[in-house]
Amino acid sequence: MSIESLKMKLIELFKERSKIEEEISRLENLLVKELCPKGKDECEPSYCVHQITGTCPFIREWSDILERCSVSSKK
């Protein structure tokens, strides 16, 4: 494989990854809207009593998803 074809493949994969990350973010926000006890559109765990007390349904479900995917939490 030539250097140019390697570069093109990497560029293609980075673009694909960007699209996938955008879709994951969109779906994450939909899950927040469905599960947030405060009715938020975006999770703000630093300011949330439900996160602090461990009673947030979104955080619980999101943690389960990340665990199943072997991904570390950014929340």
CHARMM internal coordinates of N, CA and C (Angstrom, degrees):
IC EDIT
DIST 1 N 1 CA 1.4514
DIST 1 CA 1 C 1.5297
ANGL 1 N 1 CA 1 C 107.87
DIST 1 C 2 N 1.3024
ANGL 1 CA 1 C 2 N 116.24
DIHE 1 N 1 CA 1 C 2 N 132.49
DIST 2 N 2 CA 1.4594
ANGL 1 C 2 N 2 CA 120.04
DIHE 1 CA 1 C 2 N 2 CA -178.26
DIST 2 CA 2 C 1.5277
ANGL 2 N 2 CA 2 C 110.41
DIHE 1 C 2 N 2 CA 2 C -77.11
DIST 2 C 3 N 1.3105
ANGL 2 CA 2 C 3 N 114.53
DIHE 2 N 2 CA 2 C 3 N 162.76
DIST 3 N 3 CA 1.4696
ANGL 2 C 3 N 3 CA 120.65
DIHE 2 CA 2 C 3 N 3 CA 178.37
DIST 3 CA 3 C 1.5210
ANGL 3 N 3 CA 3 C 109.95
DIHE 2 C 3 N 3 CA 3 C -60.72
DIST 3 C 4 N 1.3035
ANGL 3 CA 3 C 4 N 116.30
DIHE 3 N 3 CA 3 C 4 N -41.78
DIST 4 N 4 CA 1.4680
ANGL 3 C 4 N 4 CA 119.75
DIHE 3 CA 3 C 4 N 4 CA -179.17
DIST 4 CA 4 C 1.5270
ANGL 4 N 4 CA 4 C 111.48
DIHE 3 C 4 N 4 CA 4 C -63.79
DIST 4 C 5 N 1.3182
ANGL 4 CA 4 C 5 N 117.59
DIHE 4 N 4 CA 4 C 5 N -40.84
DIST 5 N 5 CA 1.4688
ANGL 4 C 5 N 5 CA 119.81
DIHE 4 CA 4 C 5 N 5 CA 179.31
DIST 5 CA 5 C 1.5372
ANGL 5 N 5 CA 5 C 110.76
DIHE 4 C 5 N 5 CA 5 C -69.55
DIST 5 C 6 N 1.3283
ANGL 5 CA 5 C 6 N 116.64
DIHE 5 N 5 CA 5 C 6 N -34.78
DIST 6 N 6 CA 1.4758
ANGL 5 C 6 N 6 CA 119.96
DIHE 5 CA 5 C 6 N 6 CA 174.53
DIST 6 CA 6 C 1.5268
ANGL 6 N 6 CA 6 C 110.68
DIHE 5 C 6 N 6 CA 6 C -63.12
DIST 6 C 7 N 1.3176
ANGL 6 CA 6 C 7 N 116.19
DIHE 6 N 6 CA 6 C 7 N -44.91
DIST 7 N 7 CA 1.4638
ANGL 6 C 7 N 7 CA 120.63
DIHE 6 CA 6 C 7 N 7 CA 178.64
DIST 7 CA 7 C 1.5206
ANGL 7 N 7 CA 7 C 111.12
DIHE 6 C 7 N 7 CA 7 C -60.95
DIST 7 C 8 N 1.3250
ANGL 7 CA 7 C 8 N 116.57
DIHE 7 N 7 CA 7 C 8 N -44.52
DIST 8 N 8 CA 1.4600
ANGL 7 C 8 N 8 CA 120.42
DIHE 7 CA 7 C 8 N 8 CA -179.11
DIST 8 CA 8 C 1.5321
ANGL 8 N 8 CA 8 C 111.06
DIHE 7 C 8 N 8 CA 8 C -64.37
DIST 8 C 9 N 1.3192
ANGL 8 CA 8 C 9 N 116.78
DIHE 8 N 8 CA 8 C 9 N -40.01
DIST 9 N 9 CA 1.4638
ANGL 8 C 9 N 9 CA 120.73
DIHE 8 CA 8 C 9 N 9 CA 178.49
DIST 9 CA 9 C 1.5277
ANGL 9 N 9 CA 9 C 110.26
DIHE 8 C 9 N 9 CA 9 C -64.69
DIST 9 C 10 N 1.3179
ANGL 9 CA 9 C 10 N 117.18
DIHE 9 N 9 CA 9 C 10 N -42.83
DIST 10 N 10 CA 1.4671
ANGL 9 C 10 N 10 CA 120.78
DIHE 9 CA 9 C 10 N 10 CA 177.88
DIST 10 CA 10 C 1.5274
ANGL 10 N 10 CA 10 C 111.46
DIHE 9 C 10 N 10 CA 10 C -62.69
DIST 10 C 11 N 1.3166
ANGL 10 CA 10 C 11 N 116.93
DIHE 10 N 10 CA 10 C 11 N -43.36
DIST 11 N 11 CA 1.4692
ANGL 10 C 11 N 11 CA 121.05
DIHE 10 CA 10 C 11 N 11 CA 178.27
DIST 11 CA 11 C 1.5272
ANGL 11 N 11 CA 11 C 109.68
DIHE 10 C 11 N 11 CA 11 C -60.66
DIST 11 C 12 N 1.3154
ANGL 11 CA 11 C 12 N 116.39
DIHE 11 N 11 CA 11 C 12 N -44.50
DIST 12 N 12 CA 1.4654
ANGL 11 C 12 N 12 CA 121.39
DIHE 11 CA 11 C 12 N 12 CA 178.70
DIST 12 CA 12 C 1.5311
ANGL 12 N 12 CA 12 C 110.99
DIHE 11 C 12 N 12 CA 12 C -60.34
DIST 12 C 13 N 1.3171
ANGL 12 CA 12 C 13 N 116.99
DIHE 12 N 12 CA 12 C 13 N -44.01
DIST 13 N 13 CA 1.4638
ANGL 12 C 13 N 13 CA 121.10
DIHE 12 CA 12 C 13 N 13 CA -179.76
DIST 13 CA 13 C 1.5285
ANGL 13 N 13 CA 13 C 112.13
DIHE 12 C 13 N 13 CA 13 C -67.10
DIST 13 C 14 N 1.3200
ANGL 13 CA 13 C 14 N 116.94
DIHE 13 N 13 CA 13 C 14 N -38.87
DIST 14 N 14 CA 1.4695
ANGL 13 C 14 N 14 CA 119.78
DIHE 13 CA 13 C 14 N 14 CA 177.11
DIST 14 CA 14 C 1.5334
ANGL 14 N 14 CA 14 C 110.82
DIHE 13 C 14 N 14 CA 14 C -63.24
DIST 14 C 15 N 1.3189
ANGL 14 CA 14 C 15 N 116.79
DIHE 14 N 14 CA 14 C 15 N -40.99
DIST 15 N 15 CA 1.4618
ANGL 14 C 15 N 15 CA 120.25
DIHE 14 CA 14 C 15 N 15 CA 177.92
DIST 15 CA 15 C 1.5254
ANGL 15 N 15 CA 15 C 110.51
DIHE 14 C 15 N 15 CA 15 C -64.10
DIST 15 C 16 N 1.3208
ANGL 15 CA 15 C 16 N 115.49
DIHE 15 N 15 CA 15 C 16 N -42.60
DIST 16 N 16 CA 1.4632
ANGL 15 C 16 N 16 CA 120.92
DIHE 15 CA 15 C 16 N 16 CA 178.30
DIST 16 CA 16 C 1.5209
ANGL 16 N 16 CA 16 C 110.36
DIHE 15 C 16 N 16 CA 16 C -62.59
DIST 16 C 17 N 1.3203
ANGL 16 CA 16 C 17 N 116.67
DIHE 16 N 16 CA 16 C 17 N -43.62
DIST 17 N 17 CA 1.4592
ANGL 16 C 17 N 17 CA 121.45
DIHE 16 CA 16 C 17 N 17 CA 179.35
DIST 17 CA 17 C 1.5259
ANGL 17 N 17 CA 17 C 110.58
DIHE 16 C 17 N 17 CA 17 C -60.74
DIST 17 C 18 N 1.3062
ANGL 17 CA 17 C 18 N 116.83
DIHE 17 N 17 CA 17 C 18 N -40.77
DIST 18 N 18 CA 1.4552
ANGL 17 C 18 N 18 CA 121.28
DIHE 17 CA 17 C 18 N 18 CA 178.89
DIST 18 CA 18 C 1.5258
ANGL 18 N 18 CA 18 C 111.00
DIHE 17 C 18 N 18 CA 18 C -60.65
DIST 18 C 19 N 1.3249
ANGL 18 CA 18 C 19 N 116.84
DIHE 18 N 18 CA 18 C 19 N -43.84
DIST 19 N 19 CA 1.4614
ANGL 18 C 19 N 19 CA 121.36
DIHE 18 CA 18 C 19 N 19 CA 178.19
DIST 19 CA 19 C 1.5300
ANGL 19 N 19 CA 19 C 110.86
DIHE 18 C 19 N 19 CA 19 C -63.44
DIST 19 C 20 N 1.3158
ANGL 19 CA 19 C 20 N 116.24
DIHE 19 N 19 CA 19 C 20 N -41.88
DIST 20 N 20 CA 1.4637
ANGL 19 C 20 N 20 CA 121.17
DIHE 19 CA 19 C 20 N 20 CA 179.88
DIST 20 CA 20 C 1.5238
ANGL 20 N 20 CA 20 C 110.23
DIHE 19 C 20 N 20 CA 20 C -64.98
DIST 20 C 21 N 1.3300
ANGL 20 CA 20 C 21 N 117.58
DIHE 20 N 20 CA 20 C 21 N -43.53
DIST 21 N 21 CA 1.4631
ANGL 20 C 21 N 21 CA 121.00
DIHE 20 CA 20 C 21 N 21 CA 179.05
DIST 21 CA 21 C 1.5292
ANGL 21 N 21 CA 21 C 111.12
DIHE 20 C 21 N 21 CA 21 C -63.16
DIST 21 C 22 N 1.3251
ANGL 21 CA 21 C 22 N 117.80
DIHE 21 N 21 CA 21 C 22 N -38.08
DIST 22 N 22 CA 1.4694
ANGL 21 C 22 N 22 CA 121.29
DIHE 21 CA 21 C 22 N 22 CA 176.72
DIST 22 CA 22 C 1.5201
ANGL 22 N 22 CA 22 C 110.62
DIHE 21 C 22 N 22 CA 22 C -63.47
DIST 22 C 23 N 1.3276
ANGL 22 CA 22 C 23 N 117.11
DIHE 22 N 22 CA 22 C 23 N -41.98
DIST 23 N 23 CA 1.4610
ANGL 22 C 23 N 23 CA 121.10
DIHE 22 CA 22 C 23 N 23 CA 179.83
DIST 23 CA 23 C 1.5295
ANGL 23 N 23 CA 23 C 111.02
DIHE 22 C 23 N 23 CA 23 C -67.70
DIST 23 C 24 N 1.3208
ANGL 23 CA 23 C 24 N 117.52
DIHE 23 N 23 CA 23 C 24 N -39.50
DIST 24 N 24 CA 1.4633
ANGL 23 C 24 N 24 CA 120.95
DIHE 23 CA 23 C 24 N 24 CA 176.55
DIST 24 CA 24 C 1.5254
ANGL 24 N 24 CA 24 C 109.59
DIHE 23 C 24 N 24 CA 24 C -61.29
DIST 24 C 25 N 1.3024
ANGL 24 CA 24 C 25 N 117.55
DIHE 24 N 24 CA 24 C 25 N -44.14
DIST 25 N 25 CA 1.4617
ANGL 24 C 25 N 25 CA 122.02
DIHE 24 CA 24 C 25 N 25 CA 178.84
DIST 25 CA 25 C 1.5286
ANGL 25 N 25 CA 25 C 111.17
DIHE 24 C 25 N 25 CA 25 C -62.21
DIST 25 C 26 N 1.3269
ANGL 25 CA 25 C 26 N 116.73
DIHE 25 N 25 CA 25 C 26 N -42.29
DIST 26 N 26 CA 1.4576
ANGL 25 C 26 N 26 CA 121.09
DIHE 25 CA 25 C 26 N 26 CA 179.17
DIST 26 CA 26 C 1.5324
ANGL 26 N 26 CA 26 C 110.61
DIHE 25 C 26 N 26 CA 26 C -62.16
DIST 26 C 27 N 1.3284
ANGL 26 CA 26 C 27 N 116.03
DIHE 26 N 26 CA 26 C 27 N -45.54
DIST 27 N 27 CA 1.4599
ANGL 26 C 27 N 27 CA 120.26
DIHE 26 CA 26 C 27 N 27 CA -179.81
DIST 27 CA 27 C 1.5263
ANGL 27 N 27 CA 27 C 111.71
DIHE 26 C 27 N 27 CA 27 C -68.40
DIST 27 C 28 N 1.3232
ANGL 27 CA 27 C 28 N 116.66
DIHE 27 N 27 CA 27 C 28 N -35.90
DIST 28 N 28 CA 1.4631
ANGL 27 C 28 N 28 CA 120.79
DIHE 27 CA 27 C 28 N 28 CA 175.89
DIST 28 CA 28 C 1.5250
ANGL 28 N 28 CA 28 C 110.26
DIHE 27 C 28 N 28 CA 28 C -60.27
DIST 28 C 29 N 1.3281
ANGL 28 CA 28 C 29 N 117.11
DIHE 28 N 28 CA 28 C 29 N -44.10
DIST 29 N 29 CA 1.4623
ANGL 28 C 29 N 29 CA 120.75
DIHE 28 CA 28 C 29 N 29 CA 179.35
DIST 29 CA 29 C 1.5255
ANGL 29 N 29 CA 29 C 111.55
DIHE 28 C 29 N 29 CA 29 C -65.84
DIST 29 C 30 N 1.3294
ANGL 29 CA 29 C 30 N 117.76
DIHE 29 N 29 CA 29 C 30 N -35.25
DIST 30 N 30 CA 1.4641
ANGL 29 C 30 N 30 CA 120.35
DIHE 29 CA 29 C 30 N 30 CA 175.62
DIST 30 CA 30 C 1.5289
ANGL 30 N 30 CA 30 C 110.17
DIHE 29 C 30 N 30 CA 30 C -63.73
DIST 30 C 31 N 1.3320
ANGL 30 CA 30 C 31 N 116.20
DIHE 30 N 30 CA 30 C 31 N -40.19
DIST 31 N 31 CA 1.4625
ANGL 30 C 31 N 31 CA 120.71
DIHE 30 CA 30 C 31 N 31 CA 178.11
DIST 31 CA 31 C 1.5291
ANGL 31 N 31 CA 31 C 110.58
DIHE 30 C 31 N 31 CA 31 C -65.40
DIST 31 C 32 N 1.3205
ANGL 31 CA 31 C 32 N 116.75
DIHE 31 N 31 CA 31 C 32 N -39.74
DIST 32 N 32 CA 1.4743
ANGL 31 C 32 N 32 CA 120.50
DIHE 31 CA 31 C 32 N 32 CA 176.27
DIST 32 CA 32 C 1.5230
ANGL 32 N 32 CA 32 C 109.38
DIHE 31 C 32 N 32 CA 32 C -59.18
DIST 32 C 33 N 1.3273
ANGL 32 CA 32 C 33 N 117.07
DIHE 32 N 32 CA 32 C 33 N -48.12
DIST 33 N 33 CA 1.4626
ANGL 32 C 33 N 33 CA 121.17
DIHE 32 CA 32 C 33 N 33 CA -178.82
DIST 33 CA 33 C 1.5230
ANGL 33 N 33 CA 33 C 111.57
DIHE 32 C 33 N 33 CA 33 C -58.40
DIST 33 C 34 N 1.3230
ANGL 33 CA 33 C 34 N 116.62
DIHE 33 N 33 CA 33 C 34 N -36.85
DIST 34 N 34 CA 1.4626
ANGL 33 C 34 N 34 CA 121.10
DIHE 33 CA 33 C 34 N 34 CA -179.48
DIST 34 CA 34 C 1.5277
ANGL 34 N 34 CA 34 C 112.63
DIHE 33 C 34 N 34 CA 34 C -75.37
DIST 34 C 35 N 1.3238
ANGL 34 CA 34 C 35 N 117.55
DIHE 34 N 34 CA 34 C 35 N -34.51
DIST 35 N 35 CA 1.4639
ANGL 34 C 35 N 35 CA 120.12
DIHE 34 CA 34 C 35 N 35 CA -169.34
DIST 35 CA 35 C 1.5243
ANGL 35 N 35 CA 35 C 116.15
DIHE 34 C 35 N 35 CA 35 C -109.90
DIST 35 C 36 N 1.3111
ANGL 35 CA 35 C 36 N 118.56
DIHE 35 N 35 CA 35 C 36 N -16.86
DIST 36 N 36 CA 1.4599
ANGL 35 C 36 N 36 CA 120.43
DIHE 35 CA 35 C 36 N 36 CA -175.11
DIST 36 CA 36 C 1.5337
ANGL 36 N 36 CA 36 C 110.67
DIHE 35 C 36 N 36 CA 36 C -66.13
DIST 36 C 37 N 1.3339
ANGL 36 CA 36 C 37 N 117.68
DIHE 36 N 36 CA 36 C 37 N 121.72
DIST 37 N 37 CA 1.4599
ANGL 36 C 37 N 37 CA 120.73
DIHE 36 CA 36 C 37 N 37 CA 178.75
DIST 37 CA 37 C 1.5309
ANGL 37 N 37 CA 37 C 112.61
DIHE 36 C 37 N 37 CA 37 C -64.49
DIST 37 C 38 N 1.3231
ANGL 37 CA 37 C 38 N 117.17
DIHE 37 N 37 CA 37 C 38 N -20.65
DIST 38 N 38 CA 1.4602
ANGL 37 C 38 N 38 CA 121.34
DIHE 37 CA 37 C 38 N 38 CA -179.77
DIST 38 CA 38 C 1.5251
ANGL 38 N 38 CA 38 C 112.10
DIHE 37 C 38 N 38 CA 38 C -94.54
DIST 38 C 39 N 1.3286
ANGL 38 CA 38 C 39 N 117.40
DIHE 38 N 38 CA 38 C 39 N -1.52
DIST 39 N 39 CA 1.4568
ANGL 38 C 39 N 39 CA 121.36
DIHE 38 CA 38 C 39 N 39 CA 178.78
DIST 39 CA 39 C 1.5128
ANGL 39 N 39 CA 39 C 114.27
DIHE 38 C 39 N 39 CA 39 C 72.81
DIST 39 C 40 N 1.3258
ANGL 39 CA 39 C 40 N 117.36
DIHE 39 N 39 CA 39 C 40 N 24.27
DIST 40 N 40 CA 1.4729
ANGL 39 C 40 N 40 CA 121.63
DIHE 39 CA 39 C 40 N 40 CA -179.02
DIST 40 CA 40 C 1.5247
ANGL 40 N 40 CA 40 C 111.30
DIHE 39 C 40 N 40 CA 40 C -74.23
DIST 40 C 41 N 1.3300
ANGL 40 CA 40 C 41 N 115.02
DIHE 40 N 40 CA 40 C 41 N 157.53
DIST 41 N 41 CA 1.4580
ANGL 40 C 41 N 41 CA 121.73
DIHE 40 CA 40 C 41 N 41 CA 174.99
DIST 41 CA 41 C 1.5265
ANGL 41 N 41 CA 41 C 111.70
DIHE 40 C 41 N 41 CA 41 C -91.94
DIST 41 C 42 N 1.3257
ANGL 41 CA 41 C 42 N 116.03
DIHE 41 N 41 CA 41 C 42 N -19.45
DIST 42 N 42 CA 1.4564
ANGL 41 C 42 N 42 CA 121.66
DIHE 41 CA 41 C 42 N 42 CA -179.25
DIST 42 CA 42 C 1.5279
ANGL 42 N 42 CA 42 C 108.09
DIHE 41 C 42 N 42 CA 42 C -141.87
DIST 42 C 43 N 1.3221
ANGL 42 CA 42 C 43 N 115.88
DIHE 42 N 42 CA 42 C 43 N 139.49
DIST 43 N 43 CA 1.4600
ANGL 42 C 43 N 43 CA 120.85
DIHE 42 CA 42 C 43 N 43 CA -178.20
DIST 43 CA 43 C 1.5311
ANGL 43 N 43 CA 43 C 110.38
DIHE 42 C 43 N 43 CA 43 C -72.68
DIST 43 C 44 N 1.3270
ANGL 43 CA 43 C 44 N 115.34
DIHE 43 N 43 CA 43 C 44 N 130.03
DIST 44 N 44 CA 1.4705
ANGL 43 C 44 N 44 CA 122.60
DIHE 43 CA 43 C 44 N 44 CA 176.21
DIST 44 CA 44 C 1.5311
ANGL 44 N 44 CA 44 C 107.90
DIHE 43 C 44 N 44 CA 44 C -125.72
DIST 44 C 45 N 1.3373
ANGL 44 CA 44 C 45 N 117.56
DIHE 44 N 44 CA 44 C 45 N 73.46
DIST 45 N 45 CA 1.4641
ANGL 44 C 45 N 45 CA 120.92
DIHE 44 CA 44 C 45 N 45 CA -171.46
DIST 45 CA 45 C 1.5240
ANGL 45 N 45 CA 45 C 114.55
DIHE 44 C 45 N 45 CA 45 C -61.68
DIST 45 C 46 N 1.3099
ANGL 45 CA 45 C 46 N 118.97
DIHE 45 N 45 CA 45 C 46 N -27.56
DIST 46 N 46 CA 1.4648
ANGL 45 C 46 N 46 CA 121.04
DIHE 45 CA 45 C 46 N 46 CA -179.12
DIST 46 CA 46 C 1.5132
ANGL 46 N 46 CA 46 C 112.30
DIHE 45 C 46 N 46 CA 46 C -65.67
DIST 46 C 47 N 1.3179
ANGL 46 CA 46 C 47 N 116.85
DIHE 46 N 46 CA 46 C 47 N -25.07
DIST 47 N 47 CA 1.4651
ANGL 46 C 47 N 47 CA 121.77
DIHE 46 CA 46 C 47 N 47 CA -175.51
DIST 47 CA 47 C 1.5277
ANGL 47 N 47 CA 47 C 112.42
DIHE 46 C 47 N 47 CA 47 C -112.06
DIST 47 C 48 N 1.3194
ANGL 47 CA 47 C 48 N 117.78
DIHE 47 N 47 CA 47 C 48 N 14.53
DIST 48 N 48 CA 1.4601
ANGL 47 C 48 N 48 CA 120.48
DIHE 47 CA 47 C 48 N 48 CA -171.54
DIST 48 CA 48 C 1.5226
ANGL 48 N 48 CA 48 C 112.04
DIHE 47 C 48 N 48 CA 48 C -112.33
DIST 48 C 49 N 1.3234
ANGL 48 CA 48 C 49 N 115.85
DIHE 48 N 48 CA 48 C 49 N 120.22
DIST 49 N 49 CA 1.4620
ANGL 48 C 49 N 49 CA 121.01
DIHE 48 CA 48 C 49 N 49 CA 178.30
DIST 49 CA 49 C 1.5276
ANGL 49 N 49 CA 49 C 110.76
DIHE 48 C 49 N 49 CA 49 C -63.47
DIST 49 C 50 N 1.3399
ANGL 49 CA 49 C 50 N 117.67
DIHE 49 N 49 CA 49 C 50 N -31.51
DIST 50 N 50 CA 1.4641
ANGL 49 C 50 N 50 CA 120.47
DIHE 49 CA 49 C 50 N 50 CA 179.79
DIST 50 CA 50 C 1.5309
ANGL 50 N 50 CA 50 C 111.30
DIHE 49 C 50 N 50 CA 50 C -67.38
DIST 50 C 51 N 1.3117
ANGL 50 CA 50 C 51 N 116.70
DIHE 50 N 50 CA 50 C 51 N -35.34
DIST 51 N 51 CA 1.4655
ANGL 50 C 51 N 51 CA 120.15
DIHE 50 CA 50 C 51 N 51 CA 176.93
DIST 51 CA 51 C 1.5211
ANGL 51 N 51 CA 51 C 109.78
DIHE 50 C 51 N 51 CA 51 C -71.10
DIST 51 C 52 N 1.3128
ANGL 51 CA 51 C 52 N 116.01
DIHE 51 N 51 CA 51 C 52 N -42.78
DIST 52 N 52 CA 1.4693
ANGL 51 C 52 N 52 CA 120.98
DIHE 51 CA 51 C 52 N 52 CA -178.25
DIST 52 CA 52 C 1.5279
ANGL 52 N 52 CA 52 C 110.85
DIHE 51 C 52 N 52 CA 52 C -63.22
DIST 52 C 53 N 1.3285
ANGL 52 CA 52 C 53 N 116.90
DIHE 52 N 52 CA 52 C 53 N -39.18
DIST 53 N 53 CA 1.4693
ANGL 52 C 53 N 53 CA 120.88
DIHE 52 CA 52 C 53 N 53 CA -178.28
DIST 53 CA 53 C 1.5226
ANGL 53 N 53 CA 53 C 112.84
DIHE 52 C 53 N 53 CA 53 C -88.25
DIST 53 C 54 N 1.3259
ANGL 53 CA 53 C 54 N 117.49
DIHE 53 N 53 CA 53 C 54 N -3.79
DIST 54 N 54 CA 1.4637
ANGL 53 C 54 N 54 CA 121.14
DIHE 53 CA 53 C 54 N 54 CA 178.77
DIST 54 CA 54 C 1.5177
ANGL 54 N 54 CA 54 C 113.44
DIHE 53 C 54 N 54 CA 54 C 76.25
DIST 54 C 55 N 1.3246
ANGL 54 CA 54 C 55 N 117.91
DIHE 54 N 54 CA 54 C 55 N 24.10
DIST 55 N 55 CA 1.4606
ANGL 54 C 55 N 55 CA 121.33
DIHE 54 CA 54 C 55 N 55 CA -178.01
DIST 55 CA 55 C 1.5257
ANGL 55 N 55 CA 55 C 113.51
DIHE 54 C 55 N 55 CA 55 C -111.29
DIST 55 C 56 N 1.3088
ANGL 55 CA 55 C 56 N 117.81
DIHE 55 N 55 CA 55 C 56 N 13.32
DIST 56 N 56 CA 1.4721
ANGL 55 C 56 N 56 CA 120.98
DIHE 55 CA 55 C 56 N 56 CA -177.26
DIST 56 CA 56 C 1.5323
ANGL 56 N 56 CA 56 C 110.46
DIHE 55 C 56 N 56 CA 56 C -82.51
DIST 56 C 57 N 1.3352
ANGL 56 CA 56 C 57 N 117.06
DIHE 56 N 56 CA 56 C 57 N 117.53
DIST 57 N 57 CA 1.4668
ANGL 56 C 57 N 57 CA 119.20
DIHE 56 CA 56 C 57 N 57 CA 178.96
DIST 57 CA 57 C 1.5300
ANGL 57 N 57 CA 57 C 112.83
DIHE 56 C 57 N 57 CA 57 C -63.90
DIST 57 C 58 N 1.3331
ANGL 57 CA 57 C 58 N 117.16
DIHE 57 N 57 CA 57 C 58 N -35.36
DIST 58 N 58 CA 1.4639
ANGL 57 C 58 N 58 CA 119.17
DIHE 57 CA 57 C 58 N 58 CA 179.07
DIST 58 CA 58 C 1.5255
ANGL 58 N 58 CA 58 C 110.84
DIHE 57 C 58 N 58 CA 58 C -64.35
DIST 58 C 59 N 1.3382
ANGL 58 CA 58 C 59 N 116.90
DIHE 58 N 58 CA 58 C 59 N -49.96
DIST 59 N 59 CA 1.4664
ANGL 58 C 59 N 59 CA 120.43
DIHE 58 CA 58 C 59 N 59 CA -178.97
DIST 59 CA 59 C 1.5290
ANGL 59 N 59 CA 59 C 110.50
DIHE 58 C 59 N 59 CA 59 C -58.53
DIST 59 C 60 N 1.3229
ANGL 59 CA 59 C 60 N 116.22
DIHE 59 N 59 CA 59 C 60 N -40.07
DIST 60 N 60 CA 1.4699
ANGL 59 C 60 N 60 CA 120.44
DIHE 59 CA 59 C 60 N 60 CA 179.60
DIST 60 CA 60 C 1.5297
ANGL 60 N 60 CA 60 C 110.35
DIHE 59 C 60 N 60 CA 60 C -62.79
DIST 60 C 61 N 1.3370
ANGL 60 CA 60 C 61 N 117.06
DIHE 60 N 60 CA 60 C 61 N -47.81
DIST 61 N 61 CA 1.4638
ANGL 60 C 61 N 61 CA 120.62
DIHE 60 CA 60 C 61 N 61 CA -179.56
DIST 61 CA 61 C 1.5292
ANGL 61 N 61 CA 61 C 111.86
DIHE 60 C 61 N 61 CA 61 C -68.70
DIST 61 C 62 N 1.3314
ANGL 61 CA 61 C 62 N 116.89
DIHE 61 N 61 CA 61 C 62 N -41.00
DIST 62 N 62 CA 1.4600
ANGL 61 C 62 N 62 CA 120.87
DIHE 61 CA 61 C 62 N 62 CA 179.85
DIST 62 CA 62 C 1.5268
ANGL 62 N 62 CA 62 C 110.39
DIHE 61 C 62 N 62 CA 62 C -63.72
DIST 62 C 63 N 1.3180
ANGL 62 CA 62 C 63 N 116.39
DIHE 62 N 62 CA 62 C 63 N -41.00
DIST 63 N 63 CA 1.4723
ANGL 62 C 63 N 63 CA 120.24
DIHE 62 CA 62 C 63 N 63 CA 177.73
DIST 63 CA 63 C 1.5250
ANGL 63 N 63 CA 63 C 110.54
DIHE 62 C 63 N 63 CA 63 C -62.59
DIST 63 C 64 N 1.3295
ANGL 63 CA 63 C 64 N 116.79
DIHE 63 N 63 CA 63 C 64 N -39.65
DIST 64 N 64 CA 1.4650
ANGL 63 C 64 N 64 CA 120.72
DIHE 63 CA 63 C 64 N 64 CA 177.87
DIST 64 CA 64 C 1.5268
ANGL 64 N 64 CA 64 C 110.74
DIHE 63 C 64 N 64 CA 64 C -62.84
DIST 64 C 65 N 1.3356
ANGL 64 CA 64 C 65 N 116.50
DIHE 64 N 64 CA 64 C 65 N -43.69
DIST 65 N 65 CA 1.4704
ANGL 64 C 65 N 65 CA 120.73
DIHE 64 CA 64 C 65 N 65 CA 178.70
DIST 65 CA 65 C 1.5252
ANGL 65 N 65 CA 65 C 110.21
DIHE 64 C 65 N 65 CA 65 C -60.94
DIST 65 C 66 N 1.3321
ANGL 65 CA 65 C 66 N 116.46
DIHE 65 N 65 CA 65 C 66 N -47.25
DIST 66 N 66 CA 1.4649
ANGL 65 C 66 N 66 CA 119.96
DIHE 65 CA 65 C 66 N 66 CA -178.87
DIST 66 CA 66 C 1.5238
ANGL 66 N 66 CA 66 C 111.59
DIHE 65 C 66 N 66 CA 66 C -64.42
DIST 66 C 67 N 1.3206
ANGL 66 CA 66 C 67 N 116.32
DIHE 66 N 66 CA 66 C 67 N -38.12
DIST 67 N 67 CA 1.4653
ANGL 66 C 67 N 67 CA 119.87
DIHE 66 CA 66 C 67 N 67 CA 178.29
DIST 67 CA 67 C 1.5271
ANGL 67 N 67 CA 67 C 110.78
DIHE 66 C 67 N 67 CA 67 C -64.25
DIST 67 C 68 N 1.3268
ANGL 67 CA 67 C 68 N 116.49
DIHE 67 N 67 CA 67 C 68 N -43.25
DIST 68 N 68 CA 1.4620
ANGL 67 C 68 N 68 CA 120.42
DIHE 67 CA 67 C 68 N 68 CA 179.03
DIST 68 CA 68 C 1.5258
ANGL 68 N 68 CA 68 C 111.90
DIHE 67 C 68 N 68 CA 68 C -63.35
DIST 68 C 69 N 1.3183
ANGL 68 CA 68 C 69 N 116.75
DIHE 68 N 68 CA 68 C 69 N -28.81
DIST 69 N 69 CA 1.4740
ANGL 68 C 69 N 69 CA 121.78
DIHE 68 CA 68 C 69 N 69 CA -179.34
DIST 69 CA 69 C 1.5192
ANGL 69 N 69 CA 69 C 112.74
DIHE 68 C 69 N 69 CA 69 C -95.16
DIST 69 C 70 N 1.3283
ANGL 69 CA 69 C 70 N 116.51
DIHE 69 N 69 CA 69 C 70 N 0.76
DIST 70 N 70 CA 1.4636
ANGL 69 C 70 N 70 CA 121.59
DIHE 69 CA 69 C 70 N 70 CA -176.90
DIST 70 CA 70 C 1.5341
ANGL 70 N 70 CA 70 C 111.35
DIHE 69 C 70 N 70 CA 70 C 55.82
DIST 70 C 71 N 1.3257
ANGL 70 CA 70 C 71 N 115.32
DIHE 70 N 70 CA 70 C 71 N 46.59
DIST 71 N 71 CA 1.4584
ANGL 70 C 71 N 71 CA 122.35
DIHE 70 CA 70 C 71 N 71 CA 179.42
DIST 71 CA 71 C 1.5124
ANGL 71 N 71 CA 71 C 107.96
DIHE 70 C 71 N 71 CA 71 C -117.44
DIST 71 C 72 N 1.3352
ANGL 71 CA 71 C 72 N 116.88
DIHE 71 N 71 CA 71 C 72 N 140.26
DIST 72 N 72 CA 1.4529
ANGL 71 C 72 N 72 CA 118.93
DIHE 71 CA 71 C 72 N 72 CA 177.73
DIST 72 CA 72 C 1.5258
ANGL 72 N 72 CA 72 C 109.84
DIHE 71 C 72 N 72 CA 72 C -80.52
DIST 72 C 73 N 1.3165
ANGL 72 CA 72 C 73 N 115.62
DIHE 72 N 72 CA 72 C 73 N 149.55
DIST 73 N 73 CA 1.4661
ANGL 72 C 73 N 73 CA 121.58
DIHE 72 CA 72 C 73 N 73 CA -177.96
DIST 73 CA 73 C 1.5054
ANGL 73 N 73 CA 73 C 110.65
DIHE 72 C 73 N 73 CA 73 C -78.16
DIST 73 C 74 N 1.3444
ANGL 73 CA 73 C 74 N 116.85
DIHE 73 N 73 CA 73 C 74 N 139.77
DIST 74 N 74 CA 1.4477
ANGL 73 C 74 N 74 CA 122.08
DIHE 73 CA 73 C 74 N 74 CA 174.02
DIST 74 CA 74 C 1.5184
ANGL 74 N 74 CA 74 C 110.08
DIHE 73 C 74 N 74 CA 74 C -102.33
DIST 74 C 75 N 1.3152
ANGL 74 CA 74 C 75 N 117.16
DIHE 74 N 74 CA 74 C 75 N -1.50
DIST 75 N 75 CA 1.4648
ANGL 74 C 75 N 75 CA 122.08
DIHE 74 CA 74 C 75 N 75 CA -178.94
DIST 75 CA 75 C 1.4950
ANGL 75 N 75 CA 75 C 110.41
DIHE 74 C 75 N 75 CA 75 C -87.59
END
COOR INIT
IC SEED 1 N 1 CA 1 C
IC BUILD
